[in-house]
Amino acid sequence: MKNLETGSDLPLIPDAIRFRIEQYGHTDRKAAEIIGITPGRLSEVLHGKRGMSRGMQWKFYKYGIPPVVLIQPRKRYRKGTN
């Protein structure tokens, strides 16, 4: 399914993370603990205020987010940015 905001078949990074958290039935706090980051850092990523280092991408990959979703241009972190 095409993402209407970007024209891409890939979901926005925060949307993919949110989907996985809900799919596992975790709270944000529990997900952050499992991923190995602070709840504040997770919130920043989910709100598109922080990009991800390779190390953080690796942590999200181990949590179940596909690499093809995680390795996208910076503009794919926030809705409405170009």
Backbone as JSON, one array per atom type, in Angstrom:
{
  "sequence": "MKNLETGSDLPLIPDAIRFRIEQYGHTDRKAAEIIGITPGRLSEVLHGKRGMSRGMQWKFYKYGIPPVVLIQPRKRYRKGTN",
  "N": [[0.84, -1.17, 0.0], [0.58, 2.2, -0.85], [2.18, 4.94, 0.71], [0.55, 7.84, 1.23], [1.58, 10.35, 1.79], [4.26, 10.4, 1.05], [4.53, 8.94, -1.26], [5.76, 6.55, -1.26], [6.15, 2.98, -0.9], [6.85, 2.19, 1.57], [6.3, 2.37, 5.11], [6.23, 5.34, 7.22], [8.94, 5.85, 9.46], [8.39, 6.32, 12.31], [5.71, 5.43, 12.34], [5.97, 2.72, 11.69], [7.39, 1.79, 13.9], [5.6, 2.35, 15.99], [3.48, 0.66, 15.2], [4.68, -1.86, 15.57], [5.14, -1.86, 18.34], [2.51, -1.78, 19.31], [1.61, -4.16, 18.18], [3.06, -6.07, 19.6], [1.94, -5.62, 22.04], [3.05, -3.99, 23.97], [3.78, -1.36, 26.32], [4.96, 2.02, 25.8], [7.02, 2.51, 27.58], [7.8, -0.1, 28.36], [8.58, -1.12, 25.88], [10.75, 0.58, 25.3], [12.5, -0.21, 27.32], [13.0, -2.88, 26.57], [14.13, -2.5, 24.03], [16.35, -1.07, 24.71], [16.79, 1.64, 25.16], [16.16, 4.95, 26.48], [12.91, 5.89, 27.74], [12.33, 8.54, 27.04], [13.98, 8.97, 24.8], [12.83, 7.16, 23.02], [10.31, 8.36, 22.73], [11.06, 10.74, 21.45], [11.93, 9.73, 18.97], [9.54, 8.55, 18.07], [7.98, 10.81, 17.72], [9.24, 12.05, 15.69], [11.31, 13.78, 16.22], [13.91, 13.11, 16.58], [16.56, 11.61, 14.87], [18.01, 8.43, 13.96], [20.89, 6.73, 15.06], [23.27, 4.4, 13.66], [23.64, 2.42, 15.56], [21.3, 2.64, 17.06], [19.44, 2.02, 15.1], [20.09, -0.65, 14.75], [19.24, -1.69, 17.23], [16.46, -1.29, 17.03], [15.99, -2.93, 14.86], [16.53, -5.45, 15.99], [14.36, -5.51, 17.62], [12.38, -5.97, 15.84], [11.78, -4.4, 13.62], [11.88, -4.03, 10.17], [14.96, -3.77, 8.31], [14.86, -2.34, 5.87], [12.92, -0.48, 6.29], [14.0, 1.02, 8.37], [16.33, 2.16, 7.32], [16.17, 4.79, 5.81], [15.9, 7.93, 4.05], [16.45, 10.96, 5.94], [14.19, 12.65, 5.85], [12.07, 10.94, 6.06], [11.38, 10.57, 8.64], [9.56, 12.32, 9.77], [6.2, 13.4, 9.46], [5.0, 15.4, 6.82], [7.37, 16.75, 6.18], [9.93, 17.7, 3.86]],
  "CA": [[0.0, 0.0, 0.0], [1.39, 3.41, -0.96], [2.07, 6.0, 1.7], [0.06, 8.98, 0.45], [2.38, 11.55, 2.05], [5.58, 10.36, 0.41], [4.49, 8.2, -2.51], [6.57, 5.35, -1.09], [5.46, 1.8, -0.41], [7.3, 1.95, 2.94], [5.68, 3.25, 6.11], [7.12, 6.25, 7.92], [9.64, 5.14, 10.52], [7.63, 6.3, 13.57], [4.51, 4.61, 12.19], [6.39, 1.32, 11.74], [7.75, 1.48, 15.29], [4.35, 2.35, 16.75], [2.77, -0.55, 14.83], [5.33, -3.02, 16.2], [4.89, -1.76, 19.78], [1.12, -2.19, 19.51], [1.5, -5.56, 17.81], [3.58, -6.85, 20.72], [1.17, -5.34, 23.23], [3.9, -3.33, 24.95], [3.67, 0.08, 26.53], [6.16, 2.69, 25.32], [8.06, 2.32, 28.6], [8.27, -1.49, 28.27], [9.3, -1.24, 24.6], [12.05, 1.26, 25.45], [13.33, -1.08, 28.15], [13.4, -4.05, 25.76], [14.99, -2.01, 22.95], [17.61, -0.64, 25.32], [16.91, 3.09, 25.12], [15.31, 5.57, 27.49], [11.56, 6.23, 27.24], [12.4, 9.85, 26.41], [14.56, 8.82, 23.47], [11.8, 6.51, 22.2], [9.31, 9.38, 22.45], [11.62, 11.64, 20.44], [11.91, 9.02, 17.68], [8.15, 8.38, 17.66], [7.43, 12.11, 17.34], [10.02, 12.56, 14.57], [12.22, 14.84, 16.66], [15.27, 12.59, 16.64], [16.94, 10.57, 13.94], [18.6, 7.26, 14.61], [22.25, 6.31, 14.73], [23.31, 3.0, 13.22], [23.44, 1.59, 16.74], [19.88, 2.66, 17.42], [18.75, 1.25, 14.06], [20.32, -2.05, 15.07], [18.37, -2.04, 18.35], [15.1, -1.39, 16.52], [15.97, -4.14, 14.02], [16.41, -6.59, 16.89], [12.99, -5.45, 18.16], [11.48, -6.5, 14.82], [11.5, -3.45, 12.54], [12.71, -4.41, 9.03], [16.01, -2.81, 7.96], [14.48, -1.5, 4.73], [12.13, 0.62, 6.85], [14.85, 1.83, 9.23], [17.37, 2.86, 6.57], [15.5, 5.68, 4.87], [16.37, 9.31, 4.19], [16.02, 11.68, 7.14], [12.85, 13.23, 5.69], [11.06, 9.91, 6.3], [11.13, 10.48, 10.07], [8.47, 13.19, 10.19], [5.15, 13.68, 8.49], [4.91, 16.77, 6.35], [8.66, 17.38, 5.87], [10.42, 17.34, 2.52]],
  "C": [[0.89, 1.24, 0.0], [1.11, 4.37, 0.18], [1.7, 7.27, 0.93], [0.91, 10.23, 0.65], [3.68, 11.57, 1.26], [5.59, 9.67, -0.94], [5.3, 6.91, -2.44], [5.7, 4.19, -0.62], [5.84, 1.49, 1.04], [6.58, 2.88, 3.91], [6.71, 4.25, 6.65], [7.72, 5.51, 9.11], [8.87, 5.17, 11.84], [6.37, 5.44, 13.5], [4.85, 3.12, 12.28], [6.72, 0.9, 13.17], [6.49, 1.39, 16.14], [3.56, 1.07, 16.47], [3.35, -1.76, 15.55], [5.08, -3.02, 17.71], [3.47, -2.24, 20.09], [0.93, -3.67, 19.21], [1.99, -6.47, 18.93], [2.8, -6.63, 22.0], [1.98, -4.68, 24.34], [3.48, -1.89, 25.16], [4.95, 0.7, 25.97], [7.32, 2.46, 26.3], [8.65, 0.91, 28.51], [9.07, -1.69, 26.97], [10.68, -0.6, 24.69], [13.01, 0.41, 26.27], [13.86, -2.27, 27.35], [14.39, -3.62, 24.67], [16.35, -1.6, 23.49], [17.87, 0.85, 25.21], [16.0, 3.67, 26.21], [13.92, 5.84, 26.89], [11.54, 7.6, 26.55], [12.95, 9.79, 25.0], [13.55, 8.17, 22.53], [10.73, 7.53, 21.81], [9.8, 10.34, 21.37], [11.6, 11.01, 19.06], [10.48, 8.91, 17.17], [7.5, 9.69, 17.2], [8.24, 12.77, 16.23], [10.99, 13.66, 14.94], [13.67, 14.39, 16.7], [15.44, 11.52, 15.57], [17.56, 9.41, 14.69], [20.01, 7.02, 14.12], [22.18, 4.87, 14.22], [23.08, 2.05, 14.4], [21.99, 1.52, 17.16], [19.07, 1.88, 16.37], [18.9, -0.24, 14.32], [19.41, -2.51, 16.2], [16.92, -2.2, 17.89], [14.95, -2.61, 15.59], [15.79, -5.38, 14.9], [15.03, -6.64, 17.54], [11.96, -5.91, 17.11], [11.12, -5.55, 13.7], [12.42, -3.81, 11.36], [13.75, -3.34, 8.68], [15.62, -1.87, 6.83], [13.64, -0.31, 5.2], [13.04, 1.57, 7.62], [15.87, 2.66, 8.47], [16.7, 3.63, 5.44], [16.08, 7.08, 5.05], [15.76, 9.99, 5.41], [14.6, 12.22, 7.03], [11.75, 12.22, 5.98], [10.75, 9.75, 7.79], [9.89, 11.26, 10.49], [7.46, 13.35, 9.07], [5.21, 15.14, 8.09], [6.23, 17.46, 6.08], [9.12, 16.91, 4.5], [11.87, 16.99, 2.55]]
}
